[in-house]
Amino acid sequence: MSWRWQVELTRPDGTLAAVVPFEPDWEPASIWVRFEGMRRGLLPPVLSSVVGEVEPCWTEATAGPYVEALRIAVRGDGDTSVVERIPAAYLTRQIRALVPRLVASGVIAEGEVLTPRVTAALVSDPAANEDGDRRRLRVTEIPRTLPLIETPIGWFLNDATPYDVGEGDPDVPVFVPERVLREVEACAAAAGGVETGGFLLGHLHRDPARPEIFVEVTAQVPAAHAIAERLRFTFTPDTWAAVEDVCRARGCDESIVSWWHYHPPWCASCPPERRKTCALDTMTFSADDVSLHHLFAQAHQTALLVSAKEHGLVHSFFGWRAGSVAARGYYVTH
């Protein structure tokens, strides 16, 4: 089945400001659903960006058109499939990307407060879909096997301290050596008042007894040739080439499992009371951080944020959950 997606933007008084058709990007959510199937041992460990089957879930007591959540199914061999319910909030970032064009065209006013509601309608004309498919670039994907090392996760848990890991935590476990965190802190301290960053290399393991896939960080590599500014950190093509050279030179079959960046003390000169409510004095991902993390599209890839606070450097991890970027827990090994 195919669906036509639209966004209704309403004003606080309930009047309709605009109805905007859009084509959601289902790839991040589909990659996450596929990886969840791998973690459960239901799907083979093969990386793919092929979009799953998407259907809307309607708001309570209605049969449409307003969407409360999304149902994404990724199929494996035979009759095997993995189905996940994705909150409609998954579309928030994509809806926000529509706003500048609407403001520029005069459809809505800059600074106007609007509430979005997503609608979906079943497309009943197959010919219309065929015309759309003919206009799209057709790409044949080369399957890539996810390299997994068979390892009991207990070997890591016995020597690890959990941070922000709750009971029944749904995220893929990530184990970071304490020495790697100390190296990252040294790089952050040397950066002074500008942002800096780098990559975390490592391996993926599978505990066949559970089953479960988990991430082992083995090293950190500072980002060479990056553009470091006070409020932004940018990777360049030379940055990617340099880290690939490092991976090859190390010869350990490592891959990029995460990236890290440092937020300097932007608010150090502000009064303490003002810092308490300052948006810059936080440990959260900015919109630029989220955009950069989309370059690390695999569901197991995370981001380490190092923030300068009054009492020192603070670590926090972010990663993919239901196709969106969210704060998550991690383990430190000693």
N, C-alpha and C positions, 0 to 999 in steps of 0.2 A: 504494500500500500504506500501511496505517496501523499504527502500533506503540504498544504500551503500555509505558511506561517506569517503572522502579522503581529504588530505591536500597537496597542491602543494607548495613547498618552492622554490622561485626563487631568484637569485642573482641580484644585482643592474644592471648588464649588460643584464639581461633578460634570462640568461641561467637557466635551471632547475636543482636545487641541489638535490631534493628528492621528491618522491611521497609517502605519508605515509597514509595507511588506518587506520581509528580509529573509535571507537564507542562512540559517544558523550553521556554525561550524561544529559538526558532531565528532570530529576526529579526536580531540583530547578525551572526551567522555568514552568513546569507543575503545581507545587505547587502554584506558583505566579498567574498563569492564573486561577486556581480553586478559589483562594481567591478573585481575582477580580470579579469572578462570584458571590461569596457570598456577596461582598460589594454592588453589584447592585441588590441583591435580586433574582438573576436568578438561583442560585444553593443553595441547602440546606447547612447549616453550619456543614459540616462533613469533618474532616481532612482526607486526603488521599495522599499517595505518588504515586498512580497509574499514569503512564505516559500517557499524552494525545496523540492525533494523530498529528504527525509531518510531515510537508511537506516543501520543500525548495521553496523560492521565488527567481527567477532568477534576475541577474543583468539586467539593463535596455536594451531593444532592443535585448535580447537573450532568447533562450528557454533552457538554460543550457549550460554547466554543472556548471558554477560558481554561487555560492550562495551569494545573497545580504542580505537576511533576512530569517526568519523562520516563518512558520505559525503553531501555536499550537492550537488545538481544544480540549477542555475538555467537555465531555458530561455529562448531568445530567439525571434526570428522563424523560422518554418519548422522545420528539423531542428537548428538551431544550439543548443548547450547548453554550459555550462561546469561542470565537475565538480571539486570540491576535497575532499581528505581533511582533516578537522578532528580534532585530538587530543581524546580524551575529557576531557582537563583543561579543555576549554571549559566543562564543566558544573560545575566546582569551586565557582565563586562561587554558583551557583544551589543547589547542595547545601548549602552553608554557611547559606544563608538559611532552610533547613528546621529547623536545629538549635534556635533559640529556642522554636519551637512544640513540639518534641519534649521539650525540657527542662521547659517549663511544664506539659505534660500528664503528666509523670512517666514517659514512655517510656524516656528515657535520663537519666542523672545529670549534673548540671552539672560540667564539668571532666573528664568521662570521655573517655578516648582511644579513638577508633573509626576504623576504616578503611572508607571507602566503596567499593562496587563497583556499577556501573551495569548493569542488565539490561534487555533489550528482548524483547518477545514480539509476534509478528504478531497483529493483531486480525482474527479470521476472521468476525466477525458484522457485516455491513454495516449492519444495522438499528441496532446500538448506536452506530455512528458517526453515522448520520443523526440520532438523538435528540440526540447531543452537539452536532452542528452547528446544530440548531434552537434550542438554548439560547444560542448565541453571538450576539453583536451583529454584524450584517453591515455592513461598511463598504466603500464604493466609493472606491477611490483615484484621485486626479487625477494623471495622469503629469506629472512635472516634468523638463524637459530640463536636463541638466548643462551650464552655460555653459563652453565650451572655446575658448581662443584658440590658433590654429594657430601654433606657435613651435618652431623647432629647439632642443632641450635643450642643444645645444652652446654656444649663446649665453650660457647661464647657467653651464655647467660651466667655461668659459674664464675666468670671473671669480669662482670660488668655491673655498673651502677646505672639504674634507670633515671632519666630526667624527663618529667612531663609525660610519663607513660602511665596511663590509667588501666584499671582492670578491664579486660576485654577490648583493649585498644585495637582499632580496625586497620591501622596502617602497617605497611611492611616494616619489619624491624630493621633498624640501622645501627651498626656498631662502629664507633669512632674511637681510635686509640687516644689516650690522654696526651701523648707526645705530639700528635697531629694538631690537637687544639692549642697546645703551647706554641707550636710553630706558626699557626695562624695568628695567635695573639702577638707574637713578635713582629710579624709583617704589619699588623694593624698599628702597633705602637710606632713603627718606623714611618708610617704614612703621614703622621702629623694631622693637619686639618683638612685633608682631602680623603675621598673614598678610595678604597683599594679592594682587590679581590683576587680570586684564583680558582683553582679546580681541586676537587677531591677525587683521587683515583681509587679503584678497589675492585672487588670481585663480588659476584652473585653466588649464593649458596642455596642448595635445597636440602631440607631435612625431609627425607622420604617417609619417615615414620609418622609425621603429623598430618598431611604434608604442609610444608611452608617454605616460602622463598624469603631469604633475608640478605641484607647488604653488609659487606665488610669493607670499611674504608682502610686503605693501606698507606696512603701518602697524600700530601698536599703539594700543589705546584702553583707558585705565584703566576698571575696572568701577565705574560710579557706583551709589550707593544699595545697595552690597553690605554684608553683615555681616562685619566683620573681627574675629576673635578670635585668641587666642594659638595655638590648635591647630586652628583651622577657619576656612574662608572660604566664605561662602554667597552665591550670587546670588539676588536677589529679582526679582519680576515687573517692578519699576521698572528694574532693571539691564538686563533684556532690551529693554525699551522704549527706554531711553536709547541703547544701542548701535545699535539699528535707526534711531533718529533721526540718529545720526552717519553711518551708511552712506548714508542718503538725502541728508544735507547735503553730503557729500563729492562725490557725483555721479560716482563713478568706476566704477560697476557692480561694486563689491567685495562679497564675501561673507565670513562668518566662517569662516576656514579652520583656526583654532586658538584656544586660550585659554592663558593663562599664570597662574601663581601663585607666590608666594614663601613659602619656609619659613624663618622667622627662626632665629637662633642659640639654639635651645632649651637646648643643653647647655654654653653658654659658661661657666657657673659650676661645672661639674663637673670633677673631676680628669682629666687627659689619658688615663690608663689606663682610666678608666670610660667615657670618650667613645668609645673604640675599639670597645666592645661594646654601646653604647647603640643601641636600635632607632630612636630619634628622630634620631640624628646620622647620617642616611643621605640618599641622593639618590633614594629609591624612592617610588613612589606609595603612599599609605595607602589603606585601604579606603574612606574618605570621598572621596579623590581619584578613585578608580576609579568610584564611584557618580556623582560629578559629571560625569565624562567621558562617561557614558552619555547625557547631554543633548546631546553632540556626536556623534551617532550615525552620521554619514556616514563611510565607510571612509577618506576622504582627510583627515579632521579629526584634528588632533594636539593635544598639550598640551606646553607648555614649562614646566619646573620650574626655578626659580631657588633654589638652596640656599646658605645662609650657612655657609661653612667657615672654618677658622682662617686660611687663606691668601687668603680673599676669596670672592666670589660665583662659583658654579659652575652652568653650564647643563646641562640634560639634557632630551631629548625623549622623549615616549611617544606611542604611537598604536595603531591597530587592526591586529592580525595574526591571521588565522584566527578573527575574531570576538571575540578577547580583547585586553586592553590589555597592551602590552609595551614595553620600552625599545627605542629605535630611533635611527638616525643622522639627520644633517641636514647641510646645506651653508650656509656663511656667505658672502654676497656682499659685495664691497667697493666 
